[in-house]
Amino acid sequence: MRRTTIRIKGFYNTKKECIGYVNMPIEVGGKCVNKKIYICQEKLPYNLLLGRPWIHKLKVINSTLH
C-alpha cells in the first residue's frame, strides 16, 4: 500500500480521508486493466466503488461505448 492525501467526495458532499492506495488488476471477460484502489478507514455502505470509466476502457458493455 502507498500513502496518499486524497479525499474522496461521498454522498451529500461529505469528504472521506484515504489512508493509501493499491494498484490492482481487474479482469472481466478475458480483458484486464490495472485500477488504483483507494483505502479508507471509514464505516461505509459499500466495499468498493469502480465507476464507469473502467467499464468503458474494457469495452465490455456496448451501451457505454456511445
PDB file of N, CA, C and O in Angstrom:
ATOM      1  N   MET A   1       0.850  -1.179   0.000  1.00  0.00           N
ATOM      2  CA  MET A   1       0.000   0.000   0.000  1.00  0.00           C
ATOM      3  C   MET A   1       0.895   1.241   0.000  1.00  0.00           C
ATOM      4  O   MET A   1       1.910   1.295   0.694  1.00  0.00           O
ATOM      5  N   ARG A   2       0.498   2.222  -0.786  1.00  0.00           N
ATOM      6  CA  ARG A   2       1.225   3.501  -0.834  1.00  0.00           C
ATOM      7  C   ARG A   2       0.383   4.572  -0.157  1.00  0.00           C
ATOM      8  O   ARG A   2      -0.840   4.587  -0.299  1.00  0.00           O
ATOM      9  N   ARG A   3       1.017   5.445   0.561  1.00  0.00           N
ATOM     10  CA  ARG A   3       0.299   6.523   1.259  1.00  0.00           C
ATOM     11  C   ARG A   3      -0.207   7.568   0.271  1.00  0.00           C
ATOM     12  O   ARG A   3       0.361   7.752  -0.805  1.00  0.00           O
ATOM     13  N   THR A   4      -1.298   8.257   0.660  1.00  0.00           N
ATOM     14  CA  THR A   4      -1.853   9.328  -0.166  1.00  0.00           C
ATOM     15  C   THR A   4      -2.560  10.342   0.722  1.00  0.00           C
ATOM     16  O   THR A   4      -2.914  10.046   1.863  1.00  0.00           O
ATOM     17  N   THR A   5      -2.760  11.535   0.186  1.00  0.00           N
ATOM     18  CA  THR A   5      -3.502  12.568   0.904  1.00  0.00           C
ATOM     19  C   THR A   5      -4.841  12.853   0.219  1.00  0.00           C
ATOM     20  O   THR A   5      -5.483  13.868   0.490  1.00  0.00           O
ATOM     21  N   ILE A   6      -5.251  11.954  -0.665  1.00  0.00           N
ATOM     22  CA  ILE A   6      -6.501  12.104  -1.417  1.00  0.00           C
ATOM     23  C   ILE A   6      -7.703  12.056  -0.480  1.00  0.00           C
ATOM     24  O   ILE A   6      -7.714  11.311   0.500  1.00  0.00           O
ATOM     25  N   ARG A   7      -8.707  12.858  -0.795  1.00  0.00           N
ATOM     26  CA  ARG A   7     -10.000  12.794  -0.111  1.00  0.00           C
ATOM     27  C   ARG A   7     -11.036  12.388  -1.154  1.00  0.00           C
ATOM     28  O   ARG A   7     -11.032  12.897  -2.274  1.00  0.00           O
ATOM     29  N   ILE A   8     -11.913  11.478  -0.781  1.00  0.00           N
ATOM     30  CA  ILE A   8     -12.959  11.039  -1.691  1.00  0.00           C
ATOM     31  C   ILE A   8     -14.256  11.727  -1.316  1.00  0.00           C
ATOM     32  O   ILE A   8     -14.695  11.687  -0.167  1.00  0.00           O
ATOM     33  N   LYS A   9     -14.866  12.367  -2.323  1.00  0.00           N
ATOM     34  CA  LYS A   9     -16.136  13.048  -2.084  1.00  0.00           C
ATOM     35  C   LYS A   9     -17.248  12.016  -2.143  1.00  0.00           C
ATOM     36  O   LYS A   9     -17.386  11.289  -3.126  1.00  0.00           O
ATOM     37  N   GLY A  10     -18.040  11.960  -1.078  1.00  0.00           N
ATOM     38  CA  GLY A  10     -19.116  10.981  -0.999  1.00  0.00           C
ATOM     39  C   GLY A  10     -20.469  11.609  -1.218  1.00  0.00           C
ATOM     40  O   GLY A  10     -20.598  12.701  -1.771  1.00  0.00           O
ATOM     41  N   PHE A  11     -21.465  10.892  -0.773  1.00  0.00           N
ATOM     42  CA  PHE A  11     -22.827  11.381  -0.881  1.00  0.00           C
ATOM     43  C   PHE A  11     -23.007  12.637  -0.041  1.00  0.00           C
ATOM     44  O   PHE A  11     -22.373  12.780   1.004  1.00  0.00           O
ATOM     45  N   TYR A  12     -23.847  13.528  -0.479  1.00  0.00           N
ATOM     46  CA  TYR A  12     -24.157  14.779   0.219  1.00  0.00           C
ATOM     47  C   TYR A  12     -22.925  15.649   0.417  1.00  0.00           C
ATOM     48  O   TYR A  12     -22.842  16.400   1.389  1.00  0.00           O
ATOM     49  N   ASN A  13     -21.947  15.548  -0.519  1.00  0.00           N
ATOM     50  CA  ASN A  13     -20.714  16.345  -0.493  1.00  0.00           C
ATOM     51  C   ASN A  13     -19.838  16.098   0.734  1.00  0.00           C
ATOM     52  O   ASN A  13     -19.016  16.949   1.073  1.00  0.00           O
ATOM     53  N   THR A  14     -19.988  14.966   1.403  1.00  0.00           N
ATOM     54  CA  THR A  14     -19.092  14.643   2.512  1.00  0.00           C
ATOM     55  C   THR A  14     -17.757  14.175   1.942  1.00  0.00           C
ATOM     56  O   THR A  14     -17.715  13.570   0.871  1.00  0.00           O
ATOM     57  N   LYS A  15     -16.682  14.451   2.645  1.00  0.00           N
ATOM     58  CA  LYS A  15     -15.356  14.050   2.180  1.00  0.00           C
ATOM     59  C   LYS A  15     -14.752  13.054   3.164  1.00  0.00           C
ATOM     60  O   LYS A  15     -14.809  13.248   4.379  1.00  0.00           O
ATOM     61  N   LYS A  16     -14.178  11.997   2.626  1.00  0.00           N
ATOM     62  CA  LYS A  16     -13.565  10.941   3.428  1.00  0.00           C
ATOM     63  C   LYS A  16     -12.069  10.915   3.155  1.00  0.00           C
ATOM     64  O   LYS A  16     -11.638  10.944   2.003  1.00  0.00           O
ATOM     65  N   GLU A  17     -11.282  10.861   4.221  1.00  0.00           N
ATOM     66  CA  GLU A  17      -9.826  10.784   4.099  1.00  0.00           C
ATOM     67  C   GLU A  17      -9.422   9.372   3.693  1.00  0.00           C
ATOM     68  O   GLU A  17      -9.954   8.394   4.219  1.00  0.00           O
ATOM     69  N   CYS A  18      -8.490   9.267   2.766  1.00  0.00           N
ATOM     70  CA  CYS A  18      -7.934   7.972   2.386  1.00  0.00           C
ATOM     71  C   CYS A  18      -6.587   7.798   3.075  1.00  0.00           C
ATOM     72  O   CYS A  18      -5.836   8.759   3.239  1.00  0.00           O
ATOM     73  N   ILE A  19      -6.288   6.574   3.475  1.00  0.00           N
ATOM     74  CA  ILE A  19      -5.004   6.326   4.133  1.00  0.00           C
ATOM     75  C   ILE A  19      -3.949   5.840   3.149  1.00  0.00           C
ATOM     76  O   ILE A  19      -2.754   5.868   3.446  1.00  0.00           O
ATOM     77  N   GLY A  20      -4.394   5.395   1.974  1.00  0.00           N
ATOM     78  CA  GLY A  20      -3.462   4.918   0.961  1.00  0.00           C
ATOM     79  C   GLY A  20      -4.186   4.333  -0.225  1.00  0.00           C
ATOM     80  O   GLY A  20      -5.409   4.420  -0.338  1.00  0.00           O
ATOM     81  N   TYR A  21      -3.397   3.725  -1.124  1.00  0.00           N
ATOM     82  CA  TYR A  21      -3.987   3.084  -2.300  1.00  0.00           C
ATOM     83  C   TYR A  21      -3.126   1.908  -2.725  1.00  0.00           C
ATOM     84  O   TYR A  21      -1.953   1.808  -2.365  1.00  0.00           O
ATOM     85  N   VAL A  22      -3.735   1.022  -3.499  1.00  0.00           N
ATOM     86  CA  VAL A  22      -3.024  -0.096  -4.112  1.00  0.00           C
ATOM     87  C   VAL A  22      -3.421  -0.159  -5.583  1.00  0.00           C
ATOM     88  O   VAL A  22      -4.543   0.202  -5.939  1.00  0.00           O
ATOM     89  N   ASN A  23      -2.519  -0.609  -6.428  1.00  0.00           N
ATOM     90  CA  ASN A  23      -2.831  -0.852  -7.835  1.00  0.00           C
ATOM     91  C   ASN A  23      -3.197  -2.320  -7.969  1.00  0.00           C
ATOM     92  O   ASN A  23      -2.418  -3.199  -7.599  1.00  0.00           O
ATOM     93  N   MET A  24      -4.397  -2.584  -8.505  1.00  0.00           N
ATOM     94  CA  MET A  24      -4.864  -3.959  -8.624  1.00  0.00           C
ATOM     95  C   MET A  24      -5.326  -4.236 -10.045  1.00  0.00           C
ATOM     96  O   MET A  24      -5.972  -3.391 -10.665  1.00  0.00           O
ATOM     97  N   PRO A  25      -4.997  -5.425 -10.570  1.00  0.00           N
ATOM     98  CA  PRO A  25      -5.531  -5.800 -11.884  1.00  0.00           C
ATOM     99  C   PRO A  25      -6.976  -6.277 -11.734  1.00  0.00           C
ATOM    100  O   PRO A  25      -7.292  -7.052 -10.831  1.00  0.00           O
ATOM    101  N   ILE A  26      -7.847  -5.808 -12.624  1.00  0.00           N
ATOM    102  CA  ILE A  26      -9.238  -6.243 -12.640  1.00  0.00           C
ATOM    103  C   ILE A  26      -9.469  -6.906 -13.992  1.00  0.00           C
ATOM    104  O   ILE A  26      -9.230  -6.307 -15.040  1.00  0.00           O
ATOM    105  N   GLU A  27      -9.942  -8.161 -13.952  1.00  0.00           N
ATOM    106  CA  GLU A  27     -10.168  -8.911 -15.183  1.00  0.00           C
ATOM    107  C   GLU A  27     -11.654  -9.166 -15.372  1.00  0.00           C
ATOM    108  O   GLU A  27     -12.336  -9.656 -14.472  1.00  0.00           O
ATOM    109  N   VAL A  28     -12.149  -8.820 -16.571  1.00  0.00           N
ATOM    110  CA  VAL A  28     -13.548  -9.033 -16.925  1.00  0.00           C
ATOM    111  C   VAL A  28     -13.592  -9.546 -18.355  1.00  0.00           C
ATOM    112  O   VAL A  28     -13.055  -8.911 -19.263  1.00  0.00           O
ATOM    113  N   GLY A  29     -14.220 -10.677 -18.555  1.00  0.00           N
ATOM    114  CA  GLY A  29     -14.373 -11.212 -19.906  1.00  0.00           C
ATOM    115  C   GLY A  29     -13.068 -11.433 -20.642  1.00  0.00           C
ATOM    116  O   GLY A  29     -13.001 -11.247 -21.857  1.00  0.00           O
ATOM    117  N   GLY A  30     -12.031 -11.829 -19.923  1.00  0.00           N
ATOM    118  CA  GLY A  30     -10.743 -12.093 -20.562  1.00  0.00           C
ATOM    119  C   GLY A  30      -9.893 -10.852 -20.804  1.00  0.00           C
ATOM    120  O   GLY A  30      -8.762 -10.966 -21.276  1.00  0.00           O
ATOM    121  N   LYS A  31     -10.416  -9.671 -20.491  1.00  0.00           N
ATOM    122  CA  LYS A  31      -9.656  -8.426 -20.627  1.00  0.00           C
ATOM    123  C   LYS A  31      -9.239  -7.966 -19.240  1.00  0.00           C
ATOM    124  O   LYS A  31      -9.964  -8.159 -18.264  1.00  0.00           O
ATOM    125  N   CYS A  32      -8.065  -7.359 -19.163  1.00  0.00           N
ATOM    126  CA  CYS A  32      -7.522  -6.959 -17.866  1.00  0.00           C
ATOM    127  C   CYS A  32      -7.108  -5.482 -17.902  1.00  0.00           C
ATOM    128  O   CYS A  32      -6.550  -5.007 -18.891  1.00  0.00           O
ATOM    129  N   VAL A  33      -7.388  -4.773 -16.815  1.00  0.00           N
ATOM    130  CA  VAL A  33      -6.974  -3.380 -16.687  1.00  0.00           C
ATOM    131  C   VAL A  33      -6.498  -3.157 -15.247  1.00  0.00           C
ATOM    132  O   VAL A  33      -7.086  -3.699 -14.311  1.00  0.00           O
ATOM    133  N   ASN A  34      -5.443  -2.368 -15.067  1.00  0.00           N
ATOM    134  CA  ASN A  34      -4.974  -2.029 -13.721  1.00  0.00           C
ATOM    135  C   ASN A  34      -5.787  -0.851 -13.208  1.00  0.00           C
ATOM    136  O   ASN A  34      -6.013   0.119 -13.932  1.00  0.00           O
ATOM    137  N   LYS A  35      -6.218  -0.938 -11.974  1.00  0.00           N
ATOM    138  CA  LYS A  35      -7.057   0.096 -11.371  1.00  0.00           C
ATOM    139  C   LYS A  35      -6.471   0.489 -10.020  1.00  0.00           C
ATOM    140  O   LYS A  35      -6.068  -0.371  -9.235  1.00  0.00           O
ATOM    141  N   LYS A  36      -6.426   1.783  -9.756  1.00  0.00           N
ATOM    142  CA  LYS A  36      -5.948   2.281  -8.474  1.00  0.00           C
ATOM    143  C   LYS A  36      -7.119   2.216  -7.489  1.00  0.00           C
ATOM    144  O   LYS A  36      -8.159   2.830  -7.730  1.00  0.00           O
ATOM    145  N   ILE A  37      -6.964   1.484  -6.392  1.00  0.00           N
ATOM    146  CA  ILE A  37      -7.999   1.311  -5.372  1.00  0.00           C
ATOM    147  C   ILE A  37      -7.589   2.102  -4.132  1.00  0.00           C
ATOM    148  O   ILE A  37      -6.549   1.829  -3.532  1.00  0.00           O
ATOM    149  N   TYR A  38      -8.412   3.087  -3.750  1.00  0.00           N
ATOM    150  CA  TYR A  38      -8.125   3.901  -2.571  1.00  0.00           C
ATOM    151  C   TYR A  38      -8.716   3.246  -1.326  1.00  0.00           C
ATOM    152  O   TYR A  38      -9.803   2.671  -1.370  1.00  0.00           O
ATOM    153  N   ILE A  39      -7.988   3.342  -0.219  1.00  0.00           N
ATOM    154  CA  ILE A  39      -8.381   2.684   1.024  1.00  0.00           C
ATOM    155  C   ILE A  39      -8.741   3.734   2.062  1.00  0.00           C
ATOM    156  O   ILE A  39      -7.966   4.651   2.335  1.00  0.00           O
ATOM    157  N   CYS A  40      -9.944   3.584   2.642  1.00  0.00           N
ATOM    158  CA  CYS A  40     -10.431   4.495   3.680  1.00  0.00           C
ATOM    159  C   CYS A  40     -10.721   3.704   4.951  1.00  0.00           C
ATOM    160  O   CYS A  40     -11.180   2.564   4.885  1.00  0.00           O
ATOM    161  N   GLN A  41     -10.459   4.300   6.091  1.00  0.00           N
ATOM    162  CA  GLN A  41     -10.839   3.679   7.360  1.00  0.00           C
ATOM    163  C   GLN A  41     -12.115   4.341   7.843  1.00  0.00           C
ATOM    164  O   GLN A  41     -12.111   5.092   8.818  1.00  0.00           O
ATOM    165  N   GLU A  42     -13.181   4.060   7.165  1.00  0.00           N
ATOM    166  CA  GLU A  42     -14.486   4.649   7.466  1.00  0.00           C
ATOM    167  C   GLU A  42     -15.530   3.552   7.436  1.00  0.00           C
ATOM    168  O   GLU A  42     -15.340   2.527   6.782  1.00  0.00           O
ATOM    169  N   LYS A  43     -16.610   3.757   8.126  1.00  0.00           N
ATOM    170  CA  LYS A  43     -17.738   2.843   8.035  1.00  0.00           C
ATOM    171  C   LYS A  43     -18.592   3.315   6.869  1.00  0.00           C
ATOM    172  O   LYS A  43     -19.290   4.324   6.966  1.00  0.00           O
ATOM    173  N   LEU A  44     -18.532   2.577   5.767  1.00  0.00           N
ATOM    174  CA  LEU A  44     -19.210   2.965   4.539  1.00  0.00           C
ATOM    175  C   LEU A  44     -20.230   1.891   4.148  1.00  0.00           C
ATOM    176  O   LEU A  44     -20.079   0.727   4.520  1.00  0.00           O
ATOM    177  N   PRO A  45     -21.264   2.278   3.402  1.00  0.00           N
ATOM    178  CA  PRO A  45     -22.287   1.311   2.991  1.00  0.00           C
ATOM    179  C   PRO A  45     -21.856   0.439   1.804  1.00  0.00           C
ATOM    180  O   PRO A  45     -22.664  -0.335   1.290  1.00  0.00           O
ATOM    181  N   TYR A  46     -20.598   0.551   1.361  1.00  0.00           N
ATOM    182  CA  TYR A  46     -20.124  -0.203   0.204  1.00  0.00           C
ATOM    183  C   TYR A  46     -18.685  -0.628   0.456  1.00  0.00           C
ATOM    184  O   TYR A  46     -17.983  -0.017   1.261  1.00  0.00           O
ATOM    185  N   ASN A  47     -18.251  -1.675  -0.233  1.00  0.00           N
ATOM    186  CA  ASN A  47     -16.874  -2.155  -0.099  1.00  0.00           C
ATOM    187  C   ASN A  47     -15.946  -1.580  -1.163  1.00  0.00           C
ATOM    188  O   ASN A  47     -14.768  -1.321  -0.912  1.00  0.00           O
ATOM    189  N   LEU A  48     -16.510  -1.384  -2.369  1.00  0.00           N
ATOM    190  CA  LEU A  48     -15.683  -0.927  -3.479  1.00  0.00           C
ATOM    191  C   LEU A  48     -16.548  -0.189  -4.491  1.00  0.00           C
ATOM    192  O   LEU A  48     -17.616  -0.667  -4.871  1.00  0.00           O
ATOM    193  N   LEU A  49     -16.083   0.974  -4.923  1.00  0.00           N
ATOM    194  CA  LEU A  49     -16.748   1.723  -5.985  1.00  0.00           C
ATOM    195  C   LEU A  49     -15.830   1.740  -7.195  1.00  0.00           C
ATOM    196  O   LEU A  49     -14.682   2.175  -7.101  1.00  0.00           O
ATOM    197  N   LEU A  50     -16.321   1.277  -8.313  1.00  0.00           N
ATOM    198  CA  LEU A  50     -15.476   1.244  -9.511  1.00  0.00           C
ATOM    199  C   LEU A  50     -15.807   2.343 -10.500  1.00  0.00           C
ATOM    200  O   LEU A  50     -14.899   2.861 -11.150  1.00  0.00           O
ATOM    201  N   GLY A  51     -17.063   2.719 -10.641  1.00  0.00           N
ATOM    202  CA  GLY A  51     -17.429   3.764 -11.582  1.00  0.00           C
ATOM    203  C   GLY A  51     -17.466   3.279 -13.018  1.00  0.00           C
ATOM    204  O   GLY A  51     -17.212   2.106 -13.289  1.00  0.00           O
ATOM    205  N   ARG A  52     -17.779   4.176 -13.934  1.00  0.00           N
ATOM    206  CA  ARG A  52     -17.941   3.809 -15.333  1.00  0.00           C
ATOM    207  C   ARG A  52     -16.671   3.806 -16.174  1.00  0.00           C
ATOM    208  O   ARG A  52     -16.596   3.003 -17.104  1.00  0.00           O
ATOM    209  N   PRO A  53     -15.668   4.642 -15.920  1.00  0.00           N
ATOM    210  CA  PRO A  53     -14.502   4.686 -16.823  1.00  0.00           C
ATOM    211  C   PRO A  53     -13.820   3.335 -17.038  1.00  0.00           C
ATOM    212  O   PRO A  53     -13.380   3.055 -18.153  1.00  0.00           O
ATOM    213  N   TRP A  54     -13.719   2.498 -16.023  1.00  0.00           N
ATOM    214  CA  TRP A  54     -13.051   1.209 -16.201  1.00  0.00           C
ATOM    215  C   TRP A  54     -13.882   0.279 -17.071  1.00  0.00           C
ATOM    216  O   TRP A  54     -13.326  -0.509 -17.836  1.00  0.00           O
ATOM    217  N   ILE A  55     -15.212   0.357 -16.968  1.00  0.00           N
ATOM    218  CA  ILE A  55     -16.079  -0.462 -17.818  1.00  0.00           C
ATOM    219  C   ILE A  55     -15.898  -0.045 -19.279  1.00  0.00           C
ATOM    220  O   ILE A  55     -15.796  -0.896 -20.163  1.00  0.00           O
ATOM    221  N   HIS A  56     -15.859   1.256 -19.525  1.00  0.00           N
ATOM    222  CA  HIS A  56     -15.676   1.772 -20.889  1.00  0.00           C
ATOM    223  C   HIS A  56     -14.321   1.346 -21.450  1.00  0.00           C
ATOM    224  O   HIS A  56     -14.216   0.959 -22.614  1.00  0.00           O
ATOM    225  N   LYS A  57     -13.297   1.420 -20.623  1.00  0.00           N
ATOM    226  CA  LYS A  57     -11.950   1.073 -21.075  1.00  0.00           C
ATOM    227  C   LYS A  57     -11.865  -0.399 -21.497  1.00  0.00           C
ATOM    228  O   LYS A  57     -11.158  -0.731 -22.449  1.00  0.00           O
ATOM    229  N   LEU A  58     -12.579  -1.277 -20.796  1.00  0.00           N
ATOM    230  CA  LEU A  58     -12.569  -2.698 -21.135  1.00  0.00           C
ATOM    231  C   LEU A  58     -13.471  -3.031 -22.323  1.00  0.00           C
ATOM    232  O   LEU A  58     -13.349  -4.104 -22.913  1.00  0.00           O
ATOM    233  N   LYS A  59     -14.392  -2.099 -22.681  1.00  0.00           N
ATOM    234  CA  LYS A  59     -15.321  -2.288 -23.796  1.00  0.00           C
ATOM    235  C   LYS A  59     -16.158  -3.558 -23.625  1.00  0.00           C
ATOM    236  O   LYS A  59     -16.348  -4.316 -24.576  1.00  0.00           O
ATOM    237  N   VAL A  60     -16.653  -3.784 -22.411  1.00  0.00           N
ATOM    238  CA  VAL A  60     -17.425  -4.998 -22.140  1.00  0.00           C
ATOM    239  C   VAL A  60     -18.934  -4.782 -22.179  1.00  0.00           C
ATOM    240  O   VAL A  60     -19.684  -5.754 -22.267  1.00  0.00           O
ATOM    241  N   ILE A  61     -19.398  -3.539 -22.116  1.00  0.00           N
ATOM    242  CA  ILE A  61     -20.833  -3.260 -22.178  1.00  0.00           C
ATOM    243  C   ILE A  61     -21.069  -2.281 -23.330  1.00  0.00           C
ATOM    244  O   ILE A  61     -20.634  -1.130 -23.284  1.00  0.00           O
ATOM    245  N   ASN A  62     -21.763  -2.760 -24.359  1.00  0.00           N
ATOM    246  CA  ASN A  62     -21.938  -1.964 -25.576  1.00  0.00           C
ATOM    247  C   ASN A  62     -22.598  -0.614 -25.322  1.00  0.00           C
ATOM    248  O   ASN A  62     -22.234   0.371 -25.964  1.00  0.00           O
ATOM    249  N   SER A  63     -23.558  -0.541 -24.403  1.00  0.00           N
ATOM    250  CA  SER A  63     -24.281   0.705 -24.183  1.00  0.00           C
ATOM    251  C   SER A  63     -23.394   1.819 -23.619  1.00  0.00           C
ATOM    252  O   SER A  63     -23.785   2.985 -23.668  1.00  0.00           O
ATOM    253  N   THR A  64     -22.218   1.495 -23.088  1.00  0.00           N
ATOM    254  CA  THR A  64     -21.308   2.534 -22.570  1.00  0.00           C
ATOM    255  C   THR A  64     -20.379   3.065 -23.649  1.00  0.00           C
ATOM    256  O   THR A  64     -19.616   3.998 -23.398  1.00  0.00           O
ATOM    257  N   LEU A  65     -20.429   2.496 -24.830  1.00  0.00           N
ATOM    258  CA  LEU A  65     -19.468   2.877 -25.877  1.00  0.00           C
ATOM    259  C   LEU A  65     -19.923   4.042 -26.739  1.00  0.00           C
ATOM    260  O   LEU A  65     -19.122   4.567 -27.513  1.00  0.00           O
ATOM    261  N   HIS A  66     -21.199   4.477 -26.637  1.00  0.00           N
ATOM    262  CA  HIS A  66     -21.608   5.642 -27.415  1.00  0.00           C
ATOM    263  C   HIS A  66     -22.091   6.773 -26.555  1.00  0.00           C
ATOM    264  O   HIS A  66     -22.470   7.824 -27.073  1.00  0.00           O
TER     265      HIS A  66
END
